[in-house]
Amino acid sequence: MAKTKTKFVCQECGYETQKWMGRCPACNNWNTMVEEKEAPASKSSRRPAANVFSEADKPTPITRVTGEKENRISTSVEELNRVLGGGIVPGSLVLVGGDPGIGKSTLLLQVSALLASQKYRVLYVSGEESVKQTKMRAERLGVEADTLFVFTETNMERIEAAMEEVKPDLVIIDSIQTVHSDEIQSAPGSVAQVRESTSTFMHIAKNQGIAVFVVGHMTKQGSIAGPKMLEHMVDSVLYFEGEQHNTYRILRAVKNRFGSTNEIGIFEMKEAGLKEVTNPSEIFLEERTEGTSGSAVVASLEGTRPVLVELQALIAPTSYAYPRRTATGIDQNRIALLMAVLEKRLGMLLQNQDAYINVAGGVKLDEPAVDLGIAICVASSFRNQSTNPGDIVMGEVGLTGEIRRISRVEERVKEAAKLGFSRAIIPSKNIGGWTFPEGIQVIGVKTLEEALDAALDPAPLG
């Protein structure tokens, strides 16, 4: 009989040690070390040291490898197809994370039904709901298909047997933290169990060409629960985000071996499930108030899609020694930088003002092309001057107050013209070399001062 070894494993990062520690030396988290007993596998039960792929080829010069285009599976959900890079790649392992109740299971059940309607065989394995509970949710979503198989199980070996019997094209595991293997003597959700289960699903996906989606729980810090190794093992990592009191959900990829990580998909949660939002700019601008100070519309790029969102700023005198700088949806350090440029280059006394910046709709902006919109919002609120509701602004602001060139300005302006904007204030370096859309006036600016003169109403609000 093999001797049982005892070790302590950090449940956050997977660090292993022979002695218990109150604080993990790798990730510096407290009270995350859990004792695990694991007997070494016998020689007969060990997994053969073979390639995870079906054909164990010899090392081959890359010039002799024939590249074949992989046929993707279309999910009929264009927002999900965009995020995945064009559809589901057979043999891929995709990790989907998100807060509880955000709609992960709803999205995957809807996708399963759409694929089953195309005669694909789909196995939906739930470790958190019974078959009857899954059926109740499916009836609410209007899901009905003969090739969609529902299975409630948490044992890894039984899930493998079910996959051998059904022979599916797509497998949904909801969730990976509930799956456990009899070969590992630790609780479900532990580092060893999550690592072993994910490794098993990876071998199945690569060897049999089955696409596998696994759902991951989220921690209080907003990351997927389990070791960081989990995200390294899978092919794609998708995050499903959204505000608790907002019906809109954003699906974004933070890792994708088969596509871009800059794409986002936007959904709206309704009673009958998730509905695609094909034109998010209209959604983000539908509640905009005209004729007020501290508001501007910017054109941001999310992957290949231009998205128009409203920026709001509130500048008010502070009663404290140190003014507050609060930002939602934008990097706070970028706000401080732009306010310093306004104070130094344009003489605005902002050092005794509190600043509150918000991106309407819960969108997160991280590209420099929205700098000009932020600066105009701050100046508009500080001077109490309104902006033109028909203006769209875009441009990067330098430390000397210059407006720098941005990428793909044509697509941004075309999106603004489509939504009825009458003027676009852009960097002067982007003028020329392309045809302006009809119905919109394009104004090029070189400095921040020129941009403010063009964007702000000279008469202050009463």
C-alpha positions as CSV (number, residue, x, y, z in Angstrom):
1,M,0.0,0.0,0.0
2,A,1.4,3.4,-1.0
3,K,2.3,5.7,1.8
4,T,-0.1,8.7,2.3
5,K,1.6,12.1,2.2
6,T,0.3,15.2,3.8
7,K,0.9,18.7,2.5
8,F,-0.6,22.1,2.8
9,V,-1.8,23.9,-0.4
10,C,-2.8,27.5,-0.8
11,Q,-6.3,27.7,-2.2
12,E,-5.6,31.0,-4.0
13,C,-2.4,30.4,-5.8
14,G,-1.6,26.7,-5.4
15,Y,1.6,27.1,-3.4
16,E,2.6,23.9,-1.6
17,T,4.5,23.4,1.6
18,Q,5.0,20.6,4.1
19,K,4.1,22.8,7.1
20,W,1.1,24.9,7.8
21,M,1.5,28.7,7.5
22,G,-0.9,31.4,8.5
23,R,0.2,33.5,5.5
24,C,1.0,32.2,2.0
25,P,4.5,33.4,1.1
26,A,3.6,33.3,-2.7
27,C,0.4,35.4,-2.8
28,N,0.5,36.9,0.7
29,N,-3.1,35.9,1.5
30,W,-4.0,34.9,5.1
31,N,-5.6,31.6,6.2
32,T,-5.6,30.0,2.7
33,M,-3.4,27.0,3.5
34,V,-5.5,23.8,3.6
35,E,-4.2,20.3,4.4
36,E,-4.5,17.7,1.7
37,K,-3.7,14.0,1.7
38,E,-2.7,12.6,-1.6
39,A,-1.4,9.1,-2.1
40,P,1.1,8.7,-5.0
41,A,-0.5,7.0,-8.0
42,S,0.6,3.5,-8.8
43,K,2.5,2.9,-12.0
44,S,-0.5,1.2,-13.6
45,S,-2.8,4.1,-12.9
46,R,-0.5,6.9,-14.0
47,R,-1.5,8.8,-17.1
48,P,1.0,7.9,-20.0
49,A,3.4,10.6,-20.8
50,A,2.0,11.2,-24.2
51,N,1.1,14.3,-26.1
52,V,-2.3,15.8,-25.3
53,F,-3.2,15.8,-29.0
54,S,-4.5,12.8,-30.9
55,E,-1.4,12.4,-33.0
56,A,2.0,12.4,-31.2
57,D,4.1,13.7,-34.0
58,K,7.9,13.9,-34.0
59,P,9.5,17.3,-33.9
60,T,8.9,18.8,-37.4
61,P,10.3,21.9,-39.0
62,I,7.6,24.6,-39.1
63,T,8.2,25.1,-42.8
64,R,6.9,21.5,-43.4
65,V,3.8,21.8,-41.3
66,T,0.7,22.2,-43.4
67,G,-1.7,24.8,-42.0
68,E,-5.3,24.0,-42.2
69,K,-8.1,26.4,-41.5
70,E,-10.2,25.3,-38.6
71,N,-13.9,25.1,-39.2
72,R,-15.6,27.0,-36.4
73,I,-19.1,26.2,-35.0
74,S,-21.4,29.2,-35.2
75,T,-23.5,29.6,-32.1
76,S,-26.1,31.8,-33.8
77,V,-25.3,34.4,-31.1
78,E,-23.3,37.0,-32.9
79,E,-22.1,38.7,-29.8
80,L,-20.6,35.5,-28.5
81,N,-19.2,34.6,-31.9
82,R,-17.4,38.0,-32.0
83,V,-15.8,37.5,-28.6
84,L,-14.7,34.0,-29.4
85,G,-13.1,35.2,-32.7
86,G,-15.7,33.9,-35.1
87,G,-17.3,30.9,-33.3
88,I,-16.4,27.9,-31.2
89,V,-13.3,26.0,-32.2
90,P,-13.7,22.2,-31.9
91,G,-11.3,20.8,-29.3
92,S,-11.1,24.1,-27.4
93,L,-11.4,24.6,-23.7
94,V,-13.1,27.8,-22.6
95,L,-13.4,29.1,-19.1
96,V,-16.4,31.4,-18.3
97,G,-16.3,33.5,-15.1
98,G,-18.7,36.0,-13.6
99,D,-20.4,37.1,-10.3
100,P,-23.2,35.0,-8.9
101,G,-26.5,35.6,-10.7
102,I,-24.9,37.6,-13.6
103,G,-26.3,35.1,-16.2
104,K,-23.5,32.6,-17.0
105,S,-25.7,29.5,-16.8
106,T,-28.5,31.3,-18.7
107,L,-26.1,32.3,-21.5
108,L,-24.6,28.8,-21.8
109,L,-28.1,27.1,-21.7
110,Q,-29.3,29.4,-24.5
111,V,-26.2,28.6,-26.6
112,S,-26.7,24.9,-25.9
113,A,-30.3,25.1,-27.2
114,L,-29.3,27.0,-30.3
115,L,-26.5,24.5,-31.2
116,A,-28.9,21.6,-30.5
117,S,-31.4,23.1,-32.9
118,Q,-28.6,22.9,-35.5
119,K,-28.4,19.1,-34.8
120,Y,-25.2,19.3,-32.7
121,R,-25.1,17.0,-29.8
122,V,-24.7,19.0,-26.5
123,L,-24.1,17.6,-23.0
124,Y,-25.0,20.1,-20.2
125,V,-23.5,18.8,-16.9
126,S,-24.7,20.7,-13.8
127,G,-23.2,20.2,-10.4
128,E,-25.3,22.8,-8.7
129,E,-28.9,22.0,-10.0
130,S,-30.9,18.9,-10.3
131,V,-32.2,17.8,-13.7
132,K,-35.7,19.0,-12.8
133,Q,-34.4,22.5,-11.8
134,T,-32.5,22.7,-15.1
135,K,-35.7,21.7,-16.9
136,M,-37.6,24.5,-15.2
137,R,-35.0,27.1,-16.2
138,A,-35.0,25.7,-19.8
139,E,-38.8,26.1,-20.0
140,R,-38.6,29.7,-18.8
141,L,-36.1,30.3,-21.6
142,G,-38.1,28.4,-24.2
143,V,-35.4,25.7,-24.6
144,E,-36.5,22.5,-26.3
145,A,-34.3,20.2,-28.3
146,D,-33.8,16.4,-28.5
147,T,-30.0,16.6,-29.0
148,L,-29.5,18.6,-25.7
149,F,-28.7,16.2,-22.9
150,V,-28.9,17.2,-19.3
151,F,-26.9,15.5,-16.6
152,T,-26.5,16.2,-12.9
153,E,-23.1,14.9,-11.7
154,T,-20.0,16.0,-9.8
155,N,-17.9,12.9,-10.1
156,M,-15.2,13.2,-12.8
157,E,-15.2,9.5,-13.7
158,R,-19.0,9.4,-14.2
159,I,-18.8,12.6,-16.3
160,E,-16.2,10.9,-18.6
161,A,-18.5,7.9,-18.9
162,A,-21.4,10.1,-19.9
163,M,-19.3,11.8,-22.5
164,E,-18.3,8.4,-23.9
165,E,-22.0,7.4,-24.2
166,V,-23.4,10.7,-25.6
167,K,-20.5,11.5,-27.9
168,P,-21.3,15.2,-27.8
169,D,-19.9,18.1,-30.0
170,L,-20.1,20.5,-27.0
171,V,-19.9,19.9,-23.3
172,I,-20.9,22.5,-20.6
173,I,-19.5,22.0,-17.1
174,D,-21.4,24.1,-14.5
175,S,-19.2,24.5,-12.5
176,I,-15.6,23.4,-12.4
177,Q,-15.4,24.0,-8.6
178,T,-18.0,21.3,-8.0
179,V,-16.3,18.5,-10.0
180,H,-14.1,16.1,-8.0
181,S,-12.1,13.0,-8.9
182,D,-11.9,9.8,-6.7
183,E,-8.1,9.7,-7.4
184,I,-7.6,13.0,-5.4
185,Q,-8.1,12.8,-1.7
186,S,-9.2,16.4,-1.2
187,A,-12.5,18.3,-1.0
188,P,-14.2,19.5,-4.2
189,G,-13.1,23.0,-5.2
190,S,-9.6,22.6,-3.8
191,V,-6.5,23.4,-5.8
192,A,-5.7,19.8,-6.5
193,Q,-9.3,18.9,-7.6
194,V,-9.7,21.9,-9.9
195,R,-6.3,21.3,-11.4
196,E,-6.9,17.6,-12.0
197,S,-10.4,18.1,-13.4
198,T,-9.3,20.9,-15.8
199,S,-6.4,18.8,-17.0
200,T,-8.8,15.9,-17.7
201,F,-11.2,18.0,-19.6
202,M,-8.2,19.5,-21.6
203,H,-7.1,16.0,-22.6
204,I,-10.6,15.0,-23.6
205,A,-11.1,18.2,-25.7
206,K,-7.7,17.9,-27.5
207,N,-7.9,14.1,-28.1
208,Q,-11.6,13.9,-29.2
209,G,-12.1,17.3,-30.7
210,I,-14.9,18.2,-28.3
211,A,-15.4,21.8,-27.4
212,V,-15.7,22.2,-23.6
213,F,-17.0,25.2,-21.7
214,V,-16.4,25.3,-17.9
215,V,-18.0,27.8,-15.6
216,G,-15.7,29.3,-12.8
217,H,-16.8,30.9,-9.6
218,M,-15.5,34.4,-8.7
219,T,-13.7,35.6,-5.6
220,K,-14.3,38.7,-3.6
221,Q,-11.4,40.4,-5.5
222,G,-13.2,39.8,-8.8
223,S,-10.9,37.0,-10.1
224,I,-11.8,33.4,-11.0
225,A,-11.7,31.2,-7.9
226,G,-8.9,28.6,-7.8
227,P,-5.2,28.7,-8.8
228,K,-4.0,31.0,-11.5
229,M,-2.8,27.9,-13.3
230,L,-6.5,27.3,-14.2
231,E,-6.5,30.3,-16.6
232,H,-3.2,29.2,-18.1
233,M,-4.4,25.7,-18.9
234,V,-7.5,26.8,-20.9
235,D,-7.6,28.2,-24.4
236,S,-9.9,31.1,-23.7
237,V,-11.0,33.0,-20.6
238,L,-14.3,35.0,-20.8
239,Y,-15.6,37.3,-18.1
240,F,-19.3,38.1,-17.9
241,E,-19.7,41.5,-16.2
242,G,-22.5,43.8,-15.3
243,E,-23.8,46.0,-12.5
244,Q,-26.2,44.5,-10.0
245,H,-28.9,47.0,-10.6
246,N,-28.4,47.2,-14.4
247,T,-30.0,44.9,-17.0
248,Y,-27.1,45.1,-19.4
249,R,-24.3,42.5,-19.4
250,I,-20.8,42.7,-21.0
251,L,-19.0,39.6,-22.2
252,R,-15.2,40.2,-22.7
253,A,-12.3,37.9,-23.4
254,V,-9.1,38.4,-21.3
255,K,-7.4,35.4,-23.0
256,N,-8.1,33.9,-26.4
257,R,-5.8,31.7,-28.4
258,F,-8.1,31.8,-31.4
259,G,-9.0,35.5,-31.6
260,S,-8.6,39.0,-30.3
261,T,-9.0,39.9,-26.6
262,N,-10.3,43.4,-27.4
263,E,-13.7,42.3,-28.5
264,I,-16.8,42.7,-26.3
265,G,-20.3,41.3,-26.5
266,I,-23.3,43.2,-25.0
267,F,-26.5,41.5,-23.8
268,E,-29.6,42.6,-22.0
269,M,-31.2,40.5,-19.4
270,K,-34.9,40.0,-19.8
271,E,-37.6,37.7,-18.5
272,A,-37.1,35.2,-21.3
273,G,-33.3,35.2,-21.0
274,L,-30.4,37.2,-22.5
275,K,-31.0,39.2,-25.7
276,E,-28.2,40.6,-27.9
277,V,-27.7,44.3,-28.1
278,T,-26.6,44.9,-31.7
279,N,-26.2,48.7,-31.4
280,P,-24.9,49.5,-27.9
281,S,-24.2,53.1,-28.7
282,E,-28.0,53.8,-28.8
283,I,-28.4,52.1,-25.4
284,F,-25.6,54.1,-23.8
285,L,-26.9,57.4,-25.1
286,E,-30.7,57.0,-24.7
287,E,-30.9,58.8,-21.3
288,R,-28.5,61.7,-22.1
289,T,-29.6,65.1,-20.8
290,E,-29.1,68.0,-23.2
291,G,-28.2,71.6,-22.2
292,T,-26.2,70.7,-19.1
293,S,-22.6,71.2,-18.2
294,G,-20.1,68.4,-17.6
295,S,-21.2,66.1,-20.3
296,A,-19.6,64.9,-23.6
297,V,-19.9,61.9,-25.9
298,V,-16.8,60.1,-26.9
299,A,-16.1,57.3,-29.5
300,S,-14.2,54.4,-28.1
301,L,-13.1,51.3,-29.9
302,E,-13.8,47.9,-28.3
303,G,-11.9,45.5,-30.6
304,T,-13.3,46.1,-34.1
305,R,-16.5,47.9,-32.9
306,P,-16.8,51.6,-32.3
307,V,-18.9,52.3,-29.2
308,L,-20.3,55.8,-28.4
309,V,-20.6,56.5,-24.6
310,E,-21.4,59.5,-22.5
311,L,-18.8,60.9,-20.1
312,Q,-20.0,62.9,-17.1
313,A,-18.0,65.2,-14.8
314,L,-18.9,67.1,-11.7
315,I,-16.4,69.7,-10.4
316,A,-17.3,71.2,-7.0
317,P,-15.3,73.2,-4.4
318,T,-13.8,71.1,-1.7
319,S,-14.1,71.6,2.0
320,Y,-11.0,69.5,2.8
321,A,-7.3,70.1,2.6
322,Y,-6.9,67.4,-0.1
323,P,-9.5,67.4,-2.9
324,R,-11.1,64.2,-3.9
325,R,-10.6,62.5,-7.3
326,T,-13.2,59.8,-7.9
327,A,-13.6,58.0,-11.2
328,T,-15.9,55.2,-12.3
329,G,-15.0,53.3,-15.5
330,I,-11.8,55.3,-16.1
331,D,-8.3,55.0,-14.6
332,Q,-8.1,57.5,-11.8
333,N,-4.4,58.3,-12.5
334,R,-5.5,59.4,-16.0
335,I,-8.0,61.8,-14.5
336,A,-5.3,63.4,-12.3
337,L,-3.0,63.7,-15.3
338,L,-5.5,65.5,-17.5
339,M,-6.6,67.8,-14.7
340,A,-2.9,68.7,-14.2
341,V,-2.7,69.6,-17.9
342,L,-5.8,71.8,-17.7
343,E,-4.4,73.6,-14.7
344,K,-0.9,74.1,-16.1
345,R,-1.7,74.8,-19.8
346,L,-5.1,76.6,-19.5
347,G,-4.8,78.2,-16.1
348,M,-7.8,76.4,-14.5
349,L,-7.5,76.5,-10.7
350,L,-8.5,72.8,-10.0
351,Q,-6.3,72.2,-7.0
352,N,-9.2,73.2,-4.6
353,Q,-11.9,71.3,-6.5
354,D,-13.4,67.9,-5.9
355,A,-13.7,65.9,-9.2
356,Y,-16.2,63.1,-9.9
357,I,-15.9,61.4,-13.3
358,N,-18.4,58.8,-14.5
359,V,-18.9,56.7,-17.7
360,A,-22.6,56.2,-18.2
361,G,-23.8,52.7,-18.7
362,G,-21.2,50.9,-16.6
363,V,-18.7,50.7,-19.5
364,K,-14.9,50.7,-18.8
365,L,-12.7,52.8,-21.0
366,D,-9.0,52.3,-21.1
367,E,-7.8,53.8,-24.4
368,P,-6.2,57.2,-24.7
369,A,-8.6,58.3,-27.5
370,V,-11.1,59.4,-24.7
371,D,-8.7,61.9,-23.2
372,L,-10.2,64.8,-25.0
373,G,-13.7,63.9,-23.9
374,I,-12.6,63.8,-20.3
375,A,-10.8,67.2,-20.5
376,I,-13.9,68.8,-22.1
377,C,-16.2,67.3,-19.4
378,V,-14.0,68.7,-16.6
379,A,-13.7,72.1,-18.2
380,S,-17.4,72.3,-19.0
381,S,-18.3,71.6,-15.4
382,F,-15.7,73.9,-13.9
383,R,-16.7,76.8,-16.1
384,N,-20.4,75.9,-16.0
385,Q,-20.6,76.0,-19.8
386,S,-22.7,73.5,-21.7
387,T,-21.5,71.4,-24.6
388,N,-23.2,71.0,-28.0
389,P,-25.4,67.9,-27.8
390,G,-24.6,67.2,-31.5
391,D,-20.8,67.0,-30.9
392,I,-18.7,63.8,-30.7
393,V,-15.1,64.3,-29.5
394,M,-12.1,62.0,-29.7
395,G,-8.3,62.5,-29.3
396,E,-5.3,61.8,-27.1
397,V,-4.1,64.7,-24.9
398,G,-0.4,65.2,-24.4
399,L,1.3,66.8,-21.4
400,T,2.1,69.9,-23.4
401,G,-1.6,70.3,-24.2
402,E,-1.4,69.0,-27.8
403,I,-4.0,66.8,-29.3
404,R,-2.3,63.7,-30.7
405,R,-3.4,61.3,-33.5
406,I,-5.6,58.3,-32.8
407,S,-6.2,55.1,-34.7
408,R,-9.2,54.2,-36.9
409,V,-10.8,57.6,-36.8
410,E,-12.9,56.9,-39.9
411,E,-14.9,54.1,-38.2
412,R,-15.5,56.3,-35.2
413,V,-16.8,59.2,-37.2
414,K,-19.0,56.9,-39.4
415,E,-20.6,55.5,-36.2
416,A,-21.3,59.0,-35.0
417,A,-22.8,60.1,-38.3
418,K,-25.1,57.0,-38.2
419,L,-26.5,58.1,-34.9
420,G,-27.2,61.6,-36.0
421,F,-24.3,63.6,-34.6
422,S,-23.6,66.8,-36.5
423,R,-20.0,67.6,-35.6
424,A,-16.9,65.6,-34.8
425,I,-14.0,67.2,-33.1
426,I,-10.9,65.2,-33.9
427,P,-7.1,65.7,-33.9
428,S,-5.9,67.7,-36.9
429,K,-3.3,65.0,-37.7
430,N,-6.2,62.7,-38.6
431,I,-7.6,65.1,-41.2
432,G,-6.9,64.0,-44.7
433,G,-6.6,60.8,-46.6
434,W,-10.3,59.7,-46.1
435,T,-13.7,60.8,-47.1
436,F,-16.0,62.4,-44.5
437,P,-19.5,60.9,-44.1
438,E,-22.4,63.0,-45.2
439,G,-24.3,65.0,-42.7
440,I,-21.5,65.5,-40.2
441,Q,-18.9,68.4,-39.9
442,V,-15.4,67.3,-39.0
443,I,-13.3,69.8,-37.1
444,G,-9.6,69.3,-36.6
445,V,-7.9,70.7,-33.5
446,K,-4.2,70.9,-32.6
447,T,-4.3,72.0,-29.0
448,L,-6.5,71.5,-26.0
449,E,-7.4,75.2,-26.0
450,E,-8.7,75.0,-29.6
451,A,-10.8,72.0,-28.6
452,L,-12.4,73.8,-25.7
453,D,-13.2,76.8,-27.8
454,A,-14.9,74.6,-30.4
455,A,-16.8,72.4,-27.9
456,L,-18.0,74.7,-25.2
457,D,-20.8,77.2,-25.4
458,P,-19.2,80.7,-24.7
459,A,-22.2,81.7,-22.6
460,P,-22.2,80.2,-19.1
461,L,-25.3,78.5,-17.8
462,G,-27.6,80.5,-15.4
